[in-house]
Amino acid sequence: MDTAAESAALNAEIVEMLYANNRRSLMAAIVVMAALLVTQFHLINPAILVTWSVIFLSAYGSRGYLTFKYYRDQRRAAHSPRWLQWFRFNTGFCGLAWGLAGILLFPEAAPANQAFLIFALVGVSGAGIIIYSVDSLTTNLFTGGILVFMIPRFLTHGTSVSIALAVLFIVYVVYVTVAGQALAKSLRENISLRITSNLDNKKVHQLAYYDFLTGLPNRRLLSDRLQQAFARCDRSQSFGAVLSLDLNNFKGLNDSMGHQAGDELLQQVANRLQQCLRKKDTIARMGGDEFIAVLDELGTDKTDANKAAQIAAEKMMAIFTEPFQLQQSRYRTTPSIGICLFHGDGSSEEEVLRRADIAMYQAKKSDNLNCIRMYDEALHPAIEMRATLENDLAFALQGNQLRLYFQVQVDEALKAVGAEVLLRWQHPSLGMIAPDQFIPIAEDTGEIVPIGQWVLEQACQQLRQWAEIPVMNALTLSVNVSAVQFNQPDFVQMVRDTVLRSGCDPHLVRLELTESLMVRNVEEIIMKIHALKPLGMTFSLDDFGTGQSSLSVLKRLPLDELKIDKSFIKDIQHNTYDSFIVETIINMAKNLGQTVIAEGVELQQQQAILQAKGCRLFQGYLYSRPLALAEFEAALQAGIVANAASGHA
């Protein structure tokens, strides 16, 4: 046997076979006992017959009681070693009882009765050897008990008949024992093969229908259980529910403590979830840190079913109040749970799971992380649109659907000094999609990383091409960098390789960082900026004034430019508060040795106020809207920027 499981299964089956034969062997023993008593009654002292009968009945009575207790044990397979030891002890006792028959029931002067006794004991020993052959020690105890008393008695009797019978009996026992061992070996091998096959089938079934890590049902078995739940709810005209549970910040645990800690957490979560639900409910692992619970027959009233599902979700939530004990340390985590009710008739597995998943994501995006959300039909259109965009965005880059637009940046003389690179998505069926619709999705899904790299590559290649055009060879291109992209471990290497590979002038590349990025990882930000500065690149802080960066942080950052957010420009001519903030930003930038650019300038009055306060660079619709590459190049070469600005006078 290769494994402990197979060995335990073999031993359990052998013990089962031994006890299964007890009823028949007990009946046969009683018959032989009665025959011996009848044939030897007139030859043996009655007191001796009574004594032997008491010993015999004690041996086989204890066997009957042992068999009764064995079948009452609900976990007898697990206790098989103990039951085997008791069986061996009792079998030795039974063998001694038969051996005593050879002494106590042997008539001194009755050859026919002597032969009958020998033949009776021969039959008993032969039957015992065959019955107990699956366990050689049991066989030896039984035959040994017979031989230890009977053979000396026959040999010491001294007659040629008794000696011949003793020799023949020994030869018979030896022969049957050898044959029985061969039978036992063959029988054990067959049992082993069958057990191995059964265990292999169980392993295949386990791998096919259960999660390897947690032992919970996997996606395939969940599908079957969900179909059964649909059928039961249909018959009872009741509601059921699917609950989708996802752990918050599970990726952070894997990144900080390793995948082994993540596996430990998933196993402990699975154990706790199994204990908090009803036995009839199903809890499955869908993969990663996502679990699905299926609850059926929650009631015929939708309100009651909704309440029951909420209670179940709260029980699931409650198991996370106690920390999880991982090998390295204690760890706390919280889940997000989404609920979708279903009714038996016409329920779609795919749709129910998808809606529960949507509700879970709504819970995850809410401000309160320890959150439970019911699927809301009213949110369906917006959720459907996001799901569509999320799916299609994964193919936008390779499908050549992304477009770069350029918005000019000018100085006080309306001379173009640079441009901001803006991203647009030309969806094949939905048309042009604004960045505020798809950029957040790209950041959530991680697609922003390859997209951001592509934008930088395109911008650098464009600078290289403009180097040959006099009117454009000094333009600076500002490229927005997402916080997700900036936090990538290989960000510095990626930017360095992209810029150098393009052959553009690095001094014309300006990376725009959002102020929200400055709230954390300040040391890492400073390190990365310093690593790229030697190339000649410059850095701008985008949307300044809307975030939470402190002055102590700002003065440490090696920035070149502050970009005043358009929200402060919009009402600068009417709102003294906005005007004061703008003036403060401009003065602060001057003191830090940084330039200032104002975005969102739409009126010449706004430009005049900004100029009066000391701002020298501008961007906005007053000068040009964002343009596709061909339009942008044509506008600059034709001097349309200056004309557009003067046209607003």
Secondary structure, 3 states (H helix, E strand, C coil): CCCHHHHHHHHHHHHHHHHHCHHHHHHHHHHHHHHHHHHHCCCCCHHHHHHHHHHHHHHHHHHHHHHHHHHHCCCCCCCHHHHHHHHHHHHHHHHHHHHHHHHHCCCCCCHHHHHHHHHHHHHHHHHHHHHCCCCHHHHHHHHHHHHHHHHHHHHHHCCHHHHHHHHHHHHHHHHHHHHHHHHHHHHHHHHHHHHHHHHHHHHHHHHHHECCCCCCECHHHHHHHHHHHHHHHHHHCCEEEEEEEEECCHHHHHHHHCHHHHHHHHHHHHHHHHHHCCCCCEEEEEECCEEEEEECCCCCCHHHHHHHHHHHHHHHHHCCCCCEECCCCEECCCEEEEEEEEECCCCCHHHHHHHHHHHHHHHHHCCCCCEEEECCHHHHHHHHHHHHHHHHHCCCCCCCCEEEEEEEEEECCCCEEEEEEEEEEEECCCEEECHHHHHHHHHHHCCHHHHHHHHHHHHHHHHHHHCCCCCCCCCEEEEEECHHHHCCCCHHHHHHHHHHHHCCCHHHEEEEEEHHHHHCCHHHHHHHHHHHHHHCCEEEEEEECCCCCCHHHHCCCCCCEEEECHHHHCCCCCCHHHHHHHHHHHHHHHHCCCEEEECCCCCHHHHHHHHHHCCCEEECCCCCCCEEHHHHHHHHHHCHHHHHHHHCC
